[in-house]
Amino acid sequence: MAGPEDEKLAQTAVGALTGQLALAPKPGLPDPRDLGARVTHRDHRALRWSAKALAPGLAAMAAAARRTGEPTAGLRAELGAIGRSTEHTVGLTGGGHRGALWALGFLVAAAALTPGAKAPEVAATARRLAAFTDRGAPRRPSRGSTISVRYGAAGARGEARAGFPHVRRAVTALTAARAAGADETEAGLDALLTVMSTLQDTELLHTAGPHGLRHVQAGARGVLEAGGTATPAGRAALLALDADLHARAWSPRGSAGLLAGALFLDSLPIGRPAAPRWPA
């Protein structure tokens, strides 16, 4: 049974996800500008609502990790089972957040295993957890794993087994942007673009192929090289990239899920909000 600390971790993770959803403008991704889902085909309000459905599952993952006390094959299997059940529940509330659930599930469990730890140690513990095979996982490959094999991309599993390098890069980008004078929205967008600039996003590979992925990566790098979203040149480059991706209907959803993981790690130790939050 989940205790107060488990519930707190879960609510912090959900807050990180809703903080990610609140950021705008996010190139190719749902944000508060598109409430009718005319552009992204994902209703932003529905995504906010369904994000809350992750909380019980994430609390159960934290409780399982706290009870086990260390990364084990048994804990990995239990996390997988909880994750699949949570995914089903989220589907009943409107769906979405599969990538975020993958990242946040590992990171919440790792945070429960290392109370009071900061981002690097939590990520290292998540890597140890992800190294185990989920014995209960369906044998039928997912679309993401199929795309990973086809294009040689790390995918969600590879990201977790490497200790979430893009999540850690995003945390570093948040810190650097704040130090340079960016506000929380600008820092969050710079962190998103940092992930987009190098991630082999399997969603983009599926919809746009390798050429499209390189196009998006180059666009994200262009914003950062122009000075980031806190500068006039960077802001102009961001708006141009946003218009381009919406026109092409290309969505870097993998990057969005990892940004939610970064915002969660950035909030550790629990207690200091790291991103804009929608009201509960």
TAKA-V52669 format. One record per residue. N is the residue number from 0. RES is the residue in one small letter. SS is DSSP state (@ for helix, = for strand, . for the rest). PSI is psi in radians with two decimals (NA if undefined). Layout:
N RES SS PSI
N RES SS PSI
This chain:
0 m . 2.38
1 a . 2.38
2 g . -3.10
3 p @ -0.70
4 e @ -0.63
5 d @ -0.75
6 e @ -0.66
7 k @ -0.75
8 l @ -0.76
9 a @ -0.78
10 q @ -0.61
11 t @ -0.69
12 a @ -0.76
13 v @ -0.67
14 g @ -0.65
15 a @ -0.70
16 l @ -0.78
17 t @ -0.51
18 g @ -0.72
19 q @ -0.74
20 l @ -0.55
21 a @ -0.35
22 l . 2.47
23 a . 2.56
24 p . 2.34
25 k . 2.01
26 p . 2.06
27 g . 0.10
28 l . 2.67
29 p . 2.37
30 d . 3.09
31 p . -0.20
32 r . -0.39
33 d . 1.04
34 l . -0.44
35 g . 0.05
36 a . 0.51
37 r . -0.56
38 v . -0.93
39 t . -0.22
40 h . 0.30
41 r . 1.98
42 d . 2.04
43 h @ -0.69
44 r @ -0.69
45 a @ -0.65
46 l @ -0.66
47 r @ -0.74
48 w @ -0.84
49 s @ -0.39
50 a @ -0.62
51 k @ -0.39
52 a @ -0.20
53 l @ -0.38
54 a @ -0.84
55 p @ -0.71
56 g @ -0.73
57 l @ -0.66
58 a @ -0.68
59 a @ -0.65
60 m @ -0.77
61 a @ -0.73
62 a @ -0.70
63 a @ -0.74
64 a @ -0.75
65 r @ -0.67
66 r @ -0.69
67 t @ -0.76
68 g . -0.21
69 e . 2.76
70 p . 2.15
71 t . 2.86
72 a @ -0.65
73 g @ -0.74
74 l @ -0.72
75 r @ -0.74
76 a @ -0.69
77 e @ -0.71
78 l @ -0.69
79 g @ -0.76
80 a @ -0.76
81 i @ -0.71
82 g @ -0.74
83 r @ -0.67
84 s @ -0.73
85 t @ -0.70
86 e @ -0.71
87 h @ -0.76
88 t @ -0.77
89 v @ -0.65
90 g @ -0.63
91 l @ -0.39
92 t . 0.11
93 g . -0.26
94 g . -3.05
95 g . 3.05
96 h . 0.31
97 r @ -0.80
98 g @ -0.69
99 a @ -0.67
100 l @ -0.71
101 w @ -0.90
102 a @ -0.84
103 l @ -0.60
104 g @ -0.86
105 f @ -0.75
106 l @ -0.65
107 v @ -0.78
108 a @ -0.73
109 a @ -0.67
110 a @ -0.62
111 a @ -0.55
112 l @ -0.37
113 t . 1.20
114 p . 2.34
115 g . -0.05
116 a . 2.74
117 k . 3.13
118 a @ -0.87
119 p @ -0.75
120 e @ -0.68
121 v @ -0.76
122 a @ -0.68
123 a @ -0.68
124 t @ -0.68
125 a @ -0.65
126 r @ -0.72
127 r @ -0.68
128 l @ -0.79
129 a @ -0.30
130 a . -0.40
131 f . 2.59
132 t . 2.39
133 d . 1.78
134 r . -0.40
135 g . 0.09
136 a . 2.52
137 p . 2.48
138 r . -0.39
139 r . 2.20
140 p . 2.54
141 s . 2.94
142 r @ -0.71
143 g @ -0.75
144 s @ -0.59
145 t @ -0.79
146 i @ -0.67
147 s @ -0.79
148 v @ -0.74
149 r @ -0.71
150 y @ 0.00
151 g . 0.46
152 a . 2.63
153 a . -0.70
154 g @ -3.06
155 a @ -0.74
156 r @ -0.77
157 g @ -0.67
158 e @ -0.78
159 a @ -0.77
160 r @ -0.34
161 a . 0.08
162 g . 0.53
163 f . 1.08
164 p @ -0.64
165 h @ -0.56
166 v @ -0.78
167 r @ -0.65
168 r @ -0.67
169 a @ -0.67
170 v @ -0.76
171 t @ -0.70
172 a @ -0.67
173 l @ -0.84
174 t @ -0.76
175 a @ -0.72
176 a @ -0.73
177 r @ -0.74
178 a @ -0.49
179 a . 0.01
180 g . 0.09
181 a . 2.60
182 d . 3.14
183 e @ -0.65
184 t @ -0.80
185 e @ -0.71
186 a @ -0.73
187 g @ -0.72
188 l @ -0.69
189 d @ -0.67
190 a @ -0.73
191 l @ -0.81
192 l @ -0.57
193 t @ -0.75
194 v @ -0.85
195 m @ -0.53
196 s . -0.37
197 t . -0.29
198 l . 2.35
199 q . 1.36
200 d . 2.01
201 t @ -0.48
202 e @ -0.75
203 l @ -0.68
204 l @ -0.63
205 h @ -0.78
206 t @ -0.52
207 a @ -0.21
208 g @ 3.11
209 p @ -0.66
210 h @ -0.76
211 g @ -0.70
212 l @ -0.81
213 r @ -0.64
214 h @ -0.78
215 v @ -0.76
216 q @ -0.75
217 a @ -0.69
218 g @ -0.73
219 a @ -0.75
220 r @ -0.63
221 g @ -0.69
222 v @ -0.80
223 l @ -0.69
224 e @ -0.41
225 a . -0.06
226 g . -0.01
227 g . 3.01
228 t . -0.20
229 a . -0.14
230 t . 2.69
231 p @ -0.75
232 a @ -0.72
233 g @ -0.69
234 r @ -0.72
235 a @ -0.72
236 a @ -0.64
237 l @ -0.81
238 l @ -0.64
239 a @ -0.74
240 l @ -0.71
241 d @ -0.84
242 a @ -0.69
243 d @ -0.85
244 l @ -0.64
245 h @ -0.67
246 a @ -0.61
247 r @ -0.16
248 a . 0.72
249 w . 2.29
250 s . 2.03
251 p . 1.11
252 r @ -0.54
253 g @ -0.67
254 s @ -0.65
255 a @ -0.74
256 g @ -0.68
257 l @ -0.55
258 l @ -0.68
259 a @ -0.70
260 g @ -0.68
261 a @ -0.71
262 l @ -0.58
263 f @ -0.89
264 l @ -0.63
265 d @ -0.38
266 s . -0.07
267 l . 2.48
268 p . 2.62
269 i . 2.38
270 g . -0.23
271 r . 1.89
272 p . 2.45
273 a . -0.08
274 a . 2.85
275 p . 2.46
276 r . 2.44
277 w . 2.64
278 p . 2.58
279 a . NA
